[in-house]
Amino acid sequence: MKQHKWRRLVQNYQTVYLMIFTVYLASVTLQTTTFNVMYPHKLGVLVELATLAAMFGLIVGFQALTPRQIIGEVSLLALVTVVTLTSGAHYLLPTVMLVLAARQVSFRRIMQVYLAVVGSILLLAFIAAEIGLIKNITFVTDDGVRQSFGVVYTTDFAAHIFYICAAYLYLQARRFRLVMLIPALLGLVVIYQFTKTMTDTIALVVLISGYLVYVYRRKNQHFKWLRPLLRYSFLTLPIASGLMIGLSNIFNYQDKLLATLNDALSTRLALGQNALLAYGVKLFGQSPIPINGWGGDRVNTFTNGVGLTTYFFIDSSFLNMLISYGLLFTVVVLAGITWFLYQRTRQNDYLLPVIMMAIAISSMFDQHFLEVTYNSFILMLFAELPSYHTTVGVAFDQPIVSPRGALTDES
């Protein structure tokens, strides 16, 4: 009887969490589209505050935490509160509350909600932009016409497609057939052909390649030499962040290799170094940093010659986190996620580490790592996860999710 009541309580908890998450996700996603001119700012703030209050109520009222867990969560919330007040990045608090409140919630269900909500809003924005209801911001470059299809900027649209493909592939990991790659490949074509965004093109290629290696590694002996790549994939996050921060810190125009790399990365190393020199790194972050980007309608201003001397934007999630939110917050986030991924690999579960490998590469050059409207994978830290092991049969029609605690041979 008690077990039945507990199961019912957990189910109700999950339902309430997913409902609140749906509303919040819809709100923040709408604000990444050109529907944002129709979306009242006050409504967005109210949704954010309501999400904060609801998540706090779920944690306090329904989670049975140990003293150690309570100390850990209170310490994390205290840090995030200080960083939020210092930096003005108010989205951090609801994001962290969503992460903490995800205990007892199926991560698969979270990703299903994410895919349905974000996918639906992007489809609606695409249709509205095509019929002229909202703006389809486009501009011409040497590579051709770049379109945003109702999103505020072309790179943001590309990022949405990348993260949607990541969520889709994660959900297909129960049963896999090659035909299931078609949506991800179409996403790759859309990103490359219509947005000309190399960051998400490369990241999606890495994601698809890593995913195939993950699924096929036990069937095809040719992939045997790649198994260490999967085993140590949890290290991609600290390596990617360290590379981006380190290269930006040592950048010098006199160094031909660094100058060539800077040109290949659209001057991101130079911009990162400018940010480090101008603002430095504080322990708890700093006041909002003024930026001049090319997003939205500003593109007309910044492609007429003025922007060549005034453009300043910290694209890298890792650099932005370090400079804007501080050293302590950055270390806690990167170390916490890396430790979580390490624990997954110890359980012979390489799916999330492989997906996060692609996300880390993307986050070296874009700013969406901590935004749930893009990267809802950060909600995995406390959510209920299935144990993914490769037990794929010859026809690839057997489930590759083993019950929690089941043992499989990963040699």
N, C-alpha and C positions, 0 to 999 in steps of 0.2 A: 504493500500500500504506500509506504513512504517513498519507495523507488518510483512508483507511478506518479506521485505528486511532484517529485523532483524533476522527472522527465517533462512533465507538463509545465512546470515553472520555467525550465530552460527553454522550452519551445516558445512560451509566451515572451520571455526575455528576448529571444532571437527575433521574433516578429516585431516587437516594439523597436528594437535597435534598427532593423532593416527599414522600417517605415520612416524613422527619423533620418537615417542615412539617405534614403531616397529623396526626401524633401531638400536636405542640405545639398546633396550632389546636384540635383536639378537647379538649385539656386546658383551655385557657383559656376556650373557649366553654362547656363544662360548668359552669365556675365563675361564669358569668353567669346561670345558670338556678338554680331552686330544687332541682335535683339536687345543689347544692353541699354540702348537709348530709350527703349520702352519699359525697361525694368527699373522700378523705383529703388533708389539707393537705400532708403529707409527700410524697405521690405527685405532687402538683402541683409541689412544689419540685424533686423528682428529675427530672421531665420538663423543667423549665426548665434545670437544670444540664446534663442530657444534651444538650439542644438547643444550649446554649452550646458545649459540648465538640465536638459533631459539626460545627457550623458552622465553628468554628475549624479543625478538622481538614480540612474541605473547602477552606477558603481557603488554608491553608498548604500542603496536599499537592497540590492540583490546579489552583490558579489561577496563571497565568503573568502576574504583574504587573510593570509598569515601575517603576523607582525612584520616579518621581513618584507613581504610584498607591499604592505601599507607604507613602510618607511621608504621603500624604493619609489613608489608612485607619488607620494607626497613630495619627496625630494625632486623628482622629475617635474612635477607641476610647479613647484617653487621656482626652479630654474627657468622653465618656459614662461612663467608669468613675468619674471624679471626681464628676460630677453624681449618679450612682447612689449612691455612698457618702455623699454629702452629704444627698440628699433621701430616701434609702431606697426609691426607685422602682426595684425590682429588675427589673421587666419591660422597662426600657429597653435593657439589655444584650442579651438574646436578640432583641429587636426589631431593633436595629441590626445584629446578626450575621446575622439573616435577610436584611436588606437587602443587606449586603455580599456574602454568599454566593450571592446570586441571579444573579451573572454566569453566563452560559452556560445559563441556565434560561429557558424560554419563559414570558413573562408570561401568555399565554393559558392555559397549563397551570396556572399558579399560581391564576388566577381560577377555573378549572374546579374545582380542588381546594377552594378557598374556598367556592364555591357549593354543592358537594356536601356538604362537612363541616358547615358552619354551617347550611345548609338542613335537613339530616337531623336535626341535634341540636335545632333549633327545632321541627321537626315532632314529634319524639319528646317534647319537653318539653310541647308543646301537648296531645298525646294523654294523656300522664301527668297533666297538670293537670286535664284534663276528666274523667278517670275517678277522680280523687282520690288518685292515687299520690304526687304532689307538690303543693305549694301553688300555687294560682292567686291571687296577691295582687291584690286589688281594693280600691278605695275610691271613695266618692261625693263628687263636687264639684258646684258650681253648674252645670257643663256636662253632668253626667250621670255614669254609672258608667265608671271607667277600669280596664281589665284588663291584666294582664301575661302571661297565658297560659303560666305556668311560668318566666318570666324574673324576675329579682330586682326589677325595677321597670318601670313602664309606659313611661317614656321610654327605657329600655334596650331594651325590646322594639321600640319604634318605630324606634330607631336601627338595630337589626339588620335590620328590614324595609327601611329606606332603603338601607343599604349592600348588601343582597342585590339590590335592584332595580338599583342602580348596576352591580354586577358582571354581572347578567343582561343589561342593555342593552349593556355593553361587549362581551360575548361575541356578541351578536346583530349586531354591526356589520359582519360579513363579508357577510351578505345580509340585507336589511331589507324587511319588509312591515308595513303598519299593524297587522295582526292580532297581530304580535309585541309590541305595546304592552299587550295585555290583562293579562298578569301584573303589569306595573308599575302599571297603573291599579287592579287589585285590591289591590295593596299600598297604594296611596294611600287607597283606601276603608277598608282595615283600620286604617291609622294614624289617620285622622280619626275614624272611627266608634267604634273600641274603645279607643283610648288618649287621644284628645283632645289630642294633642301637636302644637302648631302649628309648632314648629321643623322637625320632619321632614316635616310636611305641606307647608310652604312650600318646603323644600329639594327635595322630590321633584317638586313642580310645576315648580320651576326646572330640575331635571335633565331631566324629560320635555320641557319646552319647548325647552331648549337643544339637546337631542339631536335633536329634530325639525328645528330650524333647521339644525343641522349636516348632517343627511342630505339635506334638501330644498333647500338653498340654491342649488344649481346648476340645479334644475328650475324652481323657482318664483321669478320675478323680484320678487314682492312681498317676498321676504326679503332683497332686495339691500341695503336700508338697515341690516340687522342684521349684515352681514358684518364691519364693524369690531368689533362686540361679540365675535365669535369670534376675530378676529385679535389682540385685546388681552385675551382671557380669561385669559391667563397672569398678569395683574396682579391678579386677584381675591384671591389669597391675601394679598399684602401690604396691599391695600386693606381687606379684611375684618378682618384682625388689627389694623391700625392704627386703624380705626374703633372696634372694641370696646375696645381698650386706651385710646385717646384719650378716648372718651366717658366711660368709667369714671373716668378720671383727672380730668376737668373737671366731673364730675357735681356738681350743687348743687340741693338741694330748692327753693331760692328761684327758680330758673330754671324758668318754667312749661313751656317746651318740653321741657327735659330731664326734668322731673318727669313730664310726660305720656308721654314716650318710656319712662321707667323703669317706669311702670305697665303700658304695653303689653308690655314685655319681662319682666314678672313680677319686678320689682325687681332685675334682674340688674346694672343700672348701679350701684345703691346697694351691692349686695353686692360688686361688683368694686372699688368705691372703698374700702369697708371693708377689703378684703383688702390693697389697695395701701398704705393708711394704717397698717394694723396690722403688716404684715410687710415692706413695701418690696420693692425689687428688688435681688438680689445677683448678682454676676458668675457664680458657679457653683451657684446654687440655695441651698436652706436645708433645715433639718430638716423632717420631715413636719408639715404644718399641720393642726391639729385641726379637724374639720368636724362639723356636725350636719345631716344630710340627712333627707329623707323616704322614702328607699328601703327596700324590703323590709318586714319586720314593724314597723319603726319608724314607719310611717305612722299607726298607732293612737295613738301617743304625740303625734305632731306635728300631729294634727288635732283635739286636744281642748283647744286653747288654749295649751298649754305651748310648742308649736313657734313660735307667733307671735313670741315674744321670743328664742328660742334658735336658730332656724334660721340656718345659715351654710354655704354651699356655693359653691365657685367653679365654675360650670357651664361657662364658656367655656374651650375648649381653649387658646386663645391666652393668656388671662390666667393660667390655671393653669400653662402652660409657662413663662411669664415669671417668675412669682412663685416657683413650686416648683423649677424646673430652671435658672433663671438667665438673664441677658441673653445671654451668649455662646452657650449652647446654642440659645436661641430664634432668634437671628439666623442661626446656621449652618443650622438646619432650614428656616426660612422662605426664606432666600436660596437655599439649595441646591435646594429643590423649585421655587421660582420660576424659577431659571435653567434647570432641566431642562425645565419647561413652555415656557419661551421658546424653547429649542432645538427642541422639537416643533413649535411654530408656524412657526419658520423653515423647517421641512421640510414645511410645508403639512399638518401632521397636527394637527387640532384636537379630536380625540375625547377624549384624556385631559385637555387643558385645560378642555374643556366639563364633563366629569365632576367635575374638581377645583373648578370654579367652584361647583357645587352643594354639594360637600363643605366648601368654605370657608365658605359661608353657614351650613350646619349646625353647623360647628365654632365659629362665633361664640357659640353658645348651648349647646353640649354638650361633654363632656370626652373624646370618644372618638377624637380625631384621630390619636393615636400608638398606638392599640391595634389589633393585627392581627386580633383576633377581630371587629372592626367594619371598620376601614379598612385592608384589605389592599392598597389602591392605593399605599401608601407603599413597597411592595416593587418598584414599577416602576422605581426610580431606576437600578438596575444590571442589571435583567433584560433578556432578549432581547425586543425589541418588533417587531411588524410595522409597516410604514409604512402608516398609514390615510390614504387619499385618497378624495375623493368622485368616483367614476366611475360613479354610479348611472344605470341606463338608465331608459327611460320606464316600464317595468313594475316597476321596482325589484327585478329578479330577477338583476341582474348583480353579481358580487362587488365590494365597495368596498374591498378590501385589495389594494393594488398591491405587487408585489415590491419588496424593499428597493432603493432607488436609482432606481426608476422615476420618471419626471417626469410631472407632470400639470399642466394649466392650472387655476389656482385663482383666476382673475380673476372 
